[in-house]
Amino acid sequence: MAVSMRDLDQAFQGAGQKAGLEVWRIENFRPVLVPKSSHGKFFMGDSYIVLKTTSLKSGALRHDIHYWLGKDTTQDEAGTAAIKTVELDAALGGRAVQYREVQGHETEKFLSYFKPCIIPQEGGVSSGFKHAEAEEHKTILYICKGKRVVHVKEVPFARSSLNHDDIFILDTKSKIFQFNGSNSSIQERAKALEVVQYIKDTYHDGKCEVAAIEDGKLMADVETGEFWALFGGFAPLPRKVAGEGDKTVESHPTKLLRVEKGNREPIEADSLARELLETNKCYILDSGTEVFIWMGRNSSLDERKNSSRAAEELVTGPDRPQSHIMRVIEGFEPIIFRAKFDSWPETAAVAVSEDGRGKVAALLKRQGINVKGLLKAEPVKEEPQPYIDCTGNLQVWRVSGQEKLLLPVSDQTKFYTGDCYIFQYSYSGEDKEEFLVGTWFGKQSVEGERAAALSLASKMVESLKFLPVQARIYEGHEPIQFYSIFQSFIVFKGGLSDGYKNYITENEIPDVTDSEDGVALFRVQGSGPENMQAIQVEAPNCQSKPHKEGAESEQFWDLLGGKVEYPSQKIARNNESDPHLFSCTFAKENLKVAEIYNFGQDDLMTEDIDILSCHSDIFVWVGQQVDPKTKVHALKIGEKFLEIDFFLEKLSRETPVYIVMEGSEPPFFTRFFSWDSAKSAMHGNSFQRKFALVRNGGTPTVDKPKRRAPVIYGGRSSSVPEKSQRSRSVSFSPDRVRVRGRSPAFNALAANFENPNARNLSTPPPMVRKLYPKSVTPDSSRLASKNAAIAALSASFEQPLPAREVIIPRSLRGSLGALKPKPESDNNEENSMSNRIESLTIAEDVKEDEVEDEEGLTIHPYESLATNSSNPVSDIDVTKRETYLSSAEFREKFGMAKDAFYKLPKWKQNKLKMALHLF
């Protein structure tokens, strides 16, 4: 597009350079910036331009431009708004999606910027702005429609306006009434209450009564009688008369029109294909309720303005349905546009558009305009965080046939690509024990055992009253939470399960599990010492010898299939994209989804199932009051969503899927919201919950969940120390390596990343333990018979185990005395031995207190507790060094008492402790 500075309005200087909302009102055919304090206030006689700028994870800024036309605006003002929108897009580099918004028929995306609603006021620039604030309060009746965003419209204050299908709000001087039509949904009623709250705060300064009137409720109710008295008494409601917005839109054939000098010319074609669109022209795609203007990258500014006028004339023609107009730019077509075509090839036009944006920036800079933020910023480099407490308790089972076999601690991090596994991880939340139950499918695992794993995992979740988050994970698509829980992870070729053995026997496939060819090759990968993985791959048949990068022999590359380019830096497994929330309707195996724009926690309604997608993970959120028959299909809903591939981004069918039940949301889910845990623990349906807040303005009544003792599968007793007794570390601090009871494999792999001369001071002295005990595991004979290369790899993983695992036993991760995998029965002898060992080891850790403070704790001077101390104290919980300070010294160092310190958020506690070298 040819850019001329004379075409760019000065009012758009600096627009769209940072994330947020900007609004202009058309005054005397020029855009005038609206102050933020007036955002959301629209006058019926005016036209507005609204720019929404979003900062993406890629570093780019996405722009959506809307021009809003009040029902009383003049034709000239509407035309000015449309043309100025094109100019604003040009100023932003010609890549924004543009929307035409008509009062009463706004898009959901537009309304989501001004939640809970917009209520246009009478008047405008030409009429001098009639201010209703100066007048006596007028009783007004509004009709509300919408489940996700609410369309609010003033209707005549008369009984004839009411009906059984919609929701009405009657705003009187002293009380606001919400009338719920008997055919309206709970979700619609709940959303309308947000409008009630808005009216209460905006027009009554938050001081007025609120009442809910149920359609058909007896007059004996005082508030119901008061409501009907305002209408002259109760009488049956009339049958609803279909209004403009209620008319059924007949099917409209999609037509493609080319715009030539402002005239529309139909294009005849057997099917719609991308090849019909020429880069130097503009087109109109008419599909009835949606009209798109496609602007070629090389089309002129005048051609784009002419196409906008042509589209305006089209939608205002006779016998036309109410239509939304969207203007899209070549190379940045949204999904809703591309989906209209029978074929649309993959393109990569972003680089070209960036070049065009750079030219615009250069022109603006010559005029002395600040162009900071106009060009694409560098992506924010963030180390992926697990957002889960990594000091919890882990159990792992291998699925064999229809059974699950509990693995010993030494085998918990060793998986086989031909097998399926189930894991249960429990950790302490804010006020209760949290659970994660997951299934892991090896690439060569059989379908029967995958189904068995899902069934067994579902039963485990059910036995815990659906409190755990459930995860479905495929090999090669593991999320960071998985690696952070396991900390080290080895995948061997072959399999040990009955299903795998039967499969390779029936298909006459060689069993590589017990291969003795003398060579084993492992690919070691990970983004840091806390999530290392070793994956066995096909190995060449040659004598092993070390090779340094850059000095490899030709034979080395020949054995690997030839030398090719490879990444020279560690690869962070973080392909997370910007999150999107979708509402779901699932019936008869069919899934329909609709995006919820600018979502928040209040958009998660207890009657619904919603999907949160961030590309790398899919979360299926299930409300408490969802029909039980639908709840059981939660995983299927997630898999169907992956099939739909809403954004046409080729989502893998093996993308991790989490099932999250309302009230048990984990931190790696709630981080996408401004989360209030009290809301997800409220009583009642969506309407009842919102009404309690609107009417009383108080904190909702919630059930305080009690801490649950973790359920032990396999007959083992639970003897986990209380939270105050356990050694814990911060769950996701970017400044510090997390330390749990480190596994031997983790220590070996982490040695490649850590300074061998710098030991983490929170890691106790080591003790020796073998990774593969030779006398206790039924699979030990197989492992012992492996070739020398695998034995050598295993030896490299035989590292000391922290003594803390002896001092504080981790019973959920397996008994120290019994490592033999077996079905879930006859573990009484193991229980007894495990309990005796735990009692002894805990007793050994108890010391005679020499000095105690008023709380009965041993105290030590700060100089001995600091991590950089030259004379460190021993026999303390190194994750809670601050607790050993006297009350006086604690107040001196932290500037507050202990009880005040522990009321701070966890991250703030850790920050203060780090500053004082106590972390």
Backbone hydrogen bonds, N-H to C=O, Kabsch-Sander energy under -0.5 kcal/mol:
donor,donor_aa,acceptor,acceptor_aa,energy
4,S,2,A,-0.5
7,D,4,S,-1.8
8,L,5,M,-1.3
9,D,7,D,-0.5
12,F,9,D,-1.6
13,Q,10,Q,-1.7
15,A,12,F,-1.9
17,Q,14,G,-0.9
20,G,53,T,-2.2
22,E,51,L,-2.3
24,W,49,I,-2.9
25,R,32,V,-2.8
26,I,47,S,-2.6
27,E,25,R,-0.7
27,E,30,R,-3.1
30,R,27,E,-1.2
32,V,25,R,-2.3
34,V,23,V,-3.2
38,S,35,P,-2.0
39,H,36,K,-1.8
41,K,38,S,-2.0
42,F,40,G,-0.7
44,M,121,Q,-3.1
45,G,123,G,-2.8
46,D,43,F,-1.8
48,Y,68,W,-2.5
49,I,24,W,-2.9
50,V,66,H,-3.6
51,L,22,E,-3.2
52,K,50,V,-0.5
52,K,64,D,-2.8
53,T,20,G,-2.8
53,T,51,L,-0.6
54,T,62,R,-2.8
56,L,54,T,-0.6
56,L,60,A,-2.8
59,G,56,L,-1.8
62,R,54,T,-3.1
64,D,52,K,-2.1
65,I,97,V,-2.7
66,H,50,V,-3.0
67,Y,99,Y,-2.5
68,W,48,Y,-2.0
68,W,66,H,-0.5
69,L,101,E,-2.7
70,G,46,D,-2.3
70,G,68,W,-0.6
72,D,44,M,-2.5
73,T,44,M,-0.6
73,T,70,G,-1.5
78,A,74,T,-2.2
79,G,75,Q,-2.2
80,T,76,D,-2.2
81,A,77,E,-2.4
82,A,78,A,-2.0
83,I,79,G,-2.2
84,K,80,T,-2.9
85,T,81,A,-1.6
86,V,82,A,-1.2
87,E,83,I,-1.8
88,L,84,K,-2.5
89,D,85,T,-2.1
90,A,86,V,-1.9
91,A,87,E,-2.3
92,L,88,L,-1.3
93,G,90,A,-1.5
94,G,89,D,-3.1
97,V,63,H,-1.4
98,Q,327,R,-2.7
99,Y,65,I,-2.8
100,R,325,I,-2.8
101,E,67,Y,-2.9
101,E,99,Y,-0.6
103,Q,69,L,-2.3
105,H,102,V,-2.9
111,L,107,T,-2.1
112,S,108,E,-1.8
113,Y,109,K,-0.5
113,Y,110,F,-1.5
114,F,111,L,-1.3
115,K,112,S,-0.7
117,C,114,F,-0.9
121,Q,42,F,-2.9
128,G,125,V,-1.2
129,F,124,G,-2.4
131,H,129,F,-0.6
132,A,130,K,-0.7
134,A,131,H,-0.7
135,E,132,A,-1.1
140,I,171,D,-1.7
141,L,155,V,-0.6
142,Y,169,I,-2.8
143,I,153,K,-2.8
144,C,167,I,-3.0
145,K,151,H,-1.8
150,V,116,P,-0.8
151,H,145,K,-3.3
151,H,149,V,-0.5
152,V,150,V,-0.6
153,K,143,I,-1.9
155,V,141,L,-2.8
158,A,156,P,-1.9
161,S,158,A,-1.8
162,L,159,R,-1.3
167,I,144,C,-1.2
168,F,179,F,-2.4
169,I,142,Y,-2.2
170,L,177,F,-2.9
171,D,140,I,-2.9
171,D,169,I,-0.7
172,T,170,L,-0.8
172,T,175,K,-2.1
176,I,209,E,-2.5
177,F,170,L,-2.6
177,F,175,K,-0.5
178,Q,211,A,-2.6
179,F,168,F,-3.2
179,F,177,F,-0.6
180,N,178,Q,-0.6
180,N,213,I,-2.8
181,G,166,D,-1.6
181,G,179,F,-0.8
183,N,164,H,-3.3
184,S,181,G,-1.9
189,R,185,S,-2.0
190,A,186,I,-2.4
191,K,187,Q,-2.3
192,A,188,E,-2.1
193,L,189,R,-1.3
194,E,190,A,-0.7
194,E,191,K,-0.9
195,V,191,K,-0.9
196,V,192,A,-1.9
197,Q,193,L,-2.4
198,Y,194,E,-1.9
199,I,195,V,-2.7
200,K,196,V,-2.6
201,D,197,Q,-2.4
202,T,198,Y,-2.7
203,Y,199,I,-2.5
204,H,199,I,-0.6
204,H,200,K,-0.9
206,G,200,K,-2.9
207,K,204,H,-2.3
208,C,206,G,-0.6
209,E,174,S,-1.7
211,A,176,I,-2.5
213,I,178,Q,-3.4
214,E,212,A,-0.5
215,D,180,N,-2.0
217,K,214,E,-2.3
221,D,218,L,-1.4
225,G,221,D,-2.4
226,E,222,V,-2.3
227,F,223,E,-2.2
228,W,224,T,-2.4
229,A,225,G,-1.8
230,L,226,E,-1.0
230,L,227,F,-0.8
231,F,228,W,-1.0
232,G,229,A,-1.6
233,G,228,W,-2.9
242,A,240,K,-0.5
246,D,243,G,-1.0
247,K,243,G,-0.7
247,K,244,E,-0.6
250,E,248,T,-0.6
255,K,286,D,-2.5
257,L,255,K,-0.5
257,L,284,I,-3.1
258,R,265,E,-3.2
259,V,282,C,-2.3
260,E,258,R,-0.6
260,E,263,N,-2.5
261,K,259,V,-0.5
263,N,260,E,-1.9
265,E,258,R,-2.9
267,I,256,L,-2.3
268,E,266,P,-0.5
269,A,267,I,-0.5
273,A,271,S,-0.5
274,R,343,S,-1.2
276,L,273,A,-1.8
277,L,274,R,-1.8
278,E,276,L,-0.6
281,K,278,E,-1.7
282,C,259,V,-0.5
283,Y,294,W,-2.5
284,I,257,L,-3.1
285,L,292,F,-2.9
286,D,255,K,-2.8
286,D,284,I,-0.6
287,S,285,L,-0.7
287,S,290,E,-2.5
289,T,287,S,-1.1
291,V,324,H,-3.0
292,F,285,L,-2.7
293,I,326,M,-3.0
294,W,283,Y,-2.7
294,W,292,F,-0.6
295,M,293,I,-0.6
295,M,328,V,-2.5
296,G,281,K,-2.1
296,G,294,W,-0.6
298,N,279,T,-2.2
299,S,296,G,-1.7
301,L,2,A,-0.5
304,R,300,S,-1.8
305,K,301,L,-2.0
306,N,302,D,-2.5
307,S,303,E,-2.0
308,S,304,R,-1.6
309,R,305,K,-2.0
310,A,306,N,-2.3
311,A,307,S,-2.0
312,E,308,S,-2.2
313,E,309,R,-2.2
314,L,310,A,-1.6
315,V,311,A,-2.2
316,T,312,E,-1.2
317,G,314,L,-1.2
320,R,317,G,-0.9
324,H,289,T,-2.7
325,I,100,R,-0.6
326,M,291,V,-2.7
326,M,324,H,-0.5
327,R,98,Q,-3.2
328,V,293,I,-3.0
328,V,326,M,-0.5
330,E,295,M,-2.2
332,F,329,I,-2.5
337,F,334,P,-0.9
338,R,334,P,-2.1
339,A,335,I,-2.6
340,K,337,F,-1.6
341,F,338,R,-1.6
342,D,272,L,-1.8
343,S,272,L,-1.0
353,S,349,A,-2.0
354,E,350,V,-2.4
355,D,351,A,-1.6
356,G,352,V,-1.9
357,R,353,S,-2.6
358,G,354,E,-2.1
359,K,355,D,-1.7
360,V,356,G,-1.8
361,A,357,R,-2.4
362,A,358,G,-2.2
363,L,359,K,-2.2
364,L,360,V,-2.5
365,K,361,A,-2.4
366,R,362,A,-1.7
367,Q,363,L,-0.8
367,Q,364,L,-0.6
368,G,365,K,-1.8
369,I,364,L,-2.1
374,L,371,V,-2.2
375,L,371,V,-0.6
377,A,59,G,-1.6
380,V,57,K,-0.7
381,K,379,P,-0.5
382,E,380,V,-1.0
392,G,389,D,-0.5
393,N,426,S,-2.9
395,Q,424,Q,-2.0
397,W,422,I,-3.1
398,R,405,L,-2.5
399,V,420,C,-2.8
400,S,403,E,-2.3
403,E,400,S,-1.9
405,L,398,R,-3.0
406,L,404,K,-0.5
406,L,822,K,-1.4
407,L,396,V,-2.9
411,D,408,P,-1.4
412,Q,408,P,-0.5
412,Q,409,V,-1.3
414,K,411,D,-1.4
415,F,413,T,-0.7
415,F,490,I,-3.1
417,T,492,F,-2.6
418,G,494,G,-2.6
419,D,416,Y,-2.0
420,C,399,V,-0.5
421,Y,440,W,-2.4
422,I,397,W,-2.4
423,F,438,G,-2.5
424,Q,395,Q,-2.4
425,Y,436,L,-2.8
426,S,393,N,-2.4
427,Y,434,E,-2.2
429,G,432,K,-2.9
434,E,427,Y,-3.5
436,L,425,Y,-2.3
437,V,469,V,-2.8
438,G,423,F,-2.6
438,G,436,L,-0.5
439,T,471,A,-2.1
440,W,421,Y,-2.6
441,F,473,I,-2.2
442,G,419,D,-2.0
442,G,440,W,-0.6
444,Q,417,T,-2.5
445,S,417,T,-0.5
445,S,442,G,-1.6
450,R,446,V,-1.5
451,A,447,E,-2.3
452,A,448,G,-1.9
453,A,449,E,-2.3
454,L,450,R,-2.1
455,S,451,A,-2.2
456,L,452,A,-2.7
457,A,453,A,-2.6
458,S,454,L,-2.3
459,K,455,S,-1.8
460,M,456,L,-1.8
461,V,457,A,-2.3
462,E,458,S,-2.5
463,S,459,K,-2.4
464,L,460,M,-1.0
465,K,462,E,-1.9
466,F,461,V,-2.4
467,L,464,L,-1.4
469,V,435,F,-2.3
470,Q,659,I,-2.0
471,A,437,V,-2.3
472,R,657,V,-2.3
473,I,439,T,-2.6
473,I,471,A,-0.5
474,Y,654,E,-0.6
475,E,441,F,-2.7
477,H,474,Y,-2.2
482,F,479,P,-0.7
483,Y,479,P,-1.4
484,S,480,I,-2.4
485,I,481,Q,-1.9
486,F,482,F,-2.2
487,Q,483,Y,-3.0
488,S,486,F,-2.5
489,F,532,M,-1.0
490,I,413,T,-3.0
491,V,534,A,-2.7
492,F,415,F,-3.2
492,F,490,I,-0.5
501,K,497,S,-2.1
502,N,498,D,-2.7
503,Y,499,G,-1.9
504,I,500,Y,-2.3
505,T,501,K,-1.7
506,E,502,N,-2.6
507,N,503,Y,-1.9
508,E,505,T,-1.0
509,I,504,I,-2.8
512,V,510,P,-0.8
515,S,512,V,-1.2
521,L,537,V,-0.8
523,R,535,I,-3.3
524,V,522,F,-0.7
525,Q,523,R,-0.5
525,Q,533,Q,-2.7
531,N,528,G,-1.5
532,M,487,Q,-1.4
533,Q,525,Q,-2.9
534,A,489,F,-2.9
535,I,523,R,-2.7
536,Q,491,V,-3.1
536,Q,534,A,-0.5
537,V,521,L,-3.0
542,C,540,P,-1.3
551,A,548,K,-2.3
557,W,553,S,-1.5
558,D,554,E,-2.5
559,L,555,Q,-2.4
560,L,556,F,-0.9
561,G,558,D,-1.4
562,G,557,W,-3.6
572,A,570,K,-0.6
573,R,571,I,-0.5
574,N,572,A,-2.5
577,S,614,C,-2.1
580,H,613,S,-2.3
581,L,596,I,-0.6
582,F,611,I,-2.4
583,S,594,A,-2.7
584,C,609,I,-1.5
585,T,592,K,-2.2
587,A,585,T,-0.5
587,A,590,N,-2.3
590,N,587,A,-2.0
592,K,585,T,-2.6
594,A,583,S,-1.7
596,I,581,L,-3.2
597,Y,595,E,-0.6
599,F,596,I,-0.6
603,D,600,G,-1.7
604,L,601,Q,-2.0
605,M,603,D,-1.0
608,D,605,M,-2.4
610,D,621,W,-2.1
611,I,582,F,-2.5
612,L,619,F,-2.6
613,S,580,H,-3.0
613,S,611,I,-0.6
614,C,617,D,-2.1
616,S,614,C,-2.7
618,I,656,P,-2.0
619,F,612,L,-2.8
620,V,618,I,-0.5
620,V,658,Y,-3.3
621,W,610,D,-2.8
621,W,619,F,-0.7
622,V,660,V,-2.8
623,G,608,D,-2.3
623,G,621,W,-0.5
625,Q,606,T,-1.7
626,V,623,G,-1.4
630,T,627,D,-1.8
631,K,627,D,-2.1
632,V,628,P,-1.4
633,H,630,T,-1.7
634,A,631,K,-2.0
637,I,633,H,-2.5
638,G,634,A,-1.9
639,E,635,L,-2.2
640,K,636,K,-2.6
641,F,637,I,-2.1
642,L,638,G,-1.6
643,E,639,E,-1.6
644,I,640,K,-2.4
645,D,641,F,-1.9
648,L,645,D,-2.5
655,T,652,S,-1.6
657,V,472,R,-1.7
658,Y,618,I,-3.2
659,I,470,Q,-3.1
660,V,620,V,-2.7
660,V,658,Y,-0.6
661,M,659,I,-0.5
662,E,622,V,-2.7
664,S,661,M,-2.5
669,F,666,P,-1.8
670,T,666,P,-2.4
671,R,667,P,-1.5
672,F,669,F,-1.6
673,F,670,T,-2.1
675,W,673,F,-1.2
677,S,675,W,-0.5
679,K,676,D,-1.3
680,S,676,D,-0.8
681,A,678,A,-0.9
682,M,679,K,-1.2
683,H,701,T,-0.8
689,R,685,N,-2.4
690,K,686,S,-2.2
691,F,687,F,-2.7
692,A,688,Q,-1.8
693,L,689,R,-1.4
694,V,690,K,-2.8
695,R,691,F,-2.8
696,N,692,A,-1.5
697,G,693,L,-1.9
698,G,692,A,-0.6
703,D,681,A,-1.1
704,K,702,V,-0.6
713,Y,711,V,-0.6
715,G,712,I,-0.6
719,S,717,S,-0.7
725,Q,722,E,-1.7
726,R,722,E,-1.3
736,R,733,S,-0.9
740,R,738,R,-0.5
742,R,740,R,-1.2
747,N,743,S,-2.0
748,A,744,P,-2.1
749,L,745,A,-2.4
750,A,746,F,-3.1
751,A,747,N,-1.3
752,N,749,L,-1.4
753,F,750,A,-1.9
754,E,750,A,-1.9
758,A,755,N,-1.7
759,R,757,N,-0.6
763,T,760,N,-2.2
767,M,801,L,-2.2
780,S,777,T,-2.1
782,R,779,D,-0.5
783,L,779,D,-2.2
784,A,780,S,-3.0
785,S,781,S,-1.4
786,K,783,L,-1.2
787,N,515,S,-0.8
791,A,787,N,-2.0
792,A,788,A,-2.5
793,L,789,A,-2.1
794,S,790,I,-2.8
795,A,791,A,-2.5
796,S,792,A,-1.7
797,F,793,L,-0.8
797,F,794,S,-1.1
798,E,795,A,-1.3
799,Q,797,F,-1.7
801,L,767,M,-3.3
803,A,765,P,-1.7
805,E,802,P,-1.6
806,V,803,A,-2.0
807,I,803,A,-2.1
808,I,804,R,-3.0
811,S,809,P,-0.7
813,R,810,R,-1.7
814,G,811,S,-1.5
825,S,823,P,-2.2
831,N,827,N,-2.6
832,S,828,N,-2.2
833,M,829,E,-2.2
834,S,830,E,-3.2
835,N,831,N,-2.6
836,R,832,S,-2.1
837,I,833,M,-2.5
838,E,834,S,-2.5
839,S,835,N,-2.5
840,L,836,R,-2.3
841,T,837,I,-2.7
842,I,838,E,-2.3
843,A,839,S,-2.0
844,E,840,L,-2.1
845,D,841,T,-0.8
845,D,842,I,-0.7
846,V,842,I,-0.5
846,V,843,A,-1.1
853,D,857,L,-1.8
856,G,853,D,-2.1
859,I,851,V,-1.3
860,H,884,Y,-2.6
864,S,861,P,-1.1
865,L,861,P,-0.9
865,L,862,Y,-0.7
866,A,862,Y,-2.0
867,T,917,H,-3.2
869,S,866,A,-1.6
873,V,864,S,-2.2
878,V,876,I,-1.0
880,K,877,D,-2.1
881,R,878,V,-0.5
883,T,880,K,-1.3
884,Y,881,R,-1.7
885,L,882,E,-1.4
890,F,886,S,-2.7
891,R,887,S,-2.1
892,E,888,A,-1.9
893,K,889,E,-2.4
894,F,890,F,-2.9
895,G,891,R,-1.7
901,F,897,A,-2.0
902,Y,898,K,-2.3
903,K,900,A,-0.8
904,L,901,F,-1.5
909,Q,905,P,-2.1
910,N,906,K,-2.5
911,K,907,W,-1.8
912,L,908,K,-2.1
913,K,909,Q,-2.4
914,M,910,N,-2.5
915,A,911,K,-1.9
916,L,912,L,-1.2
917,H,914,M,-1.4
918,L,913,K,-3.3
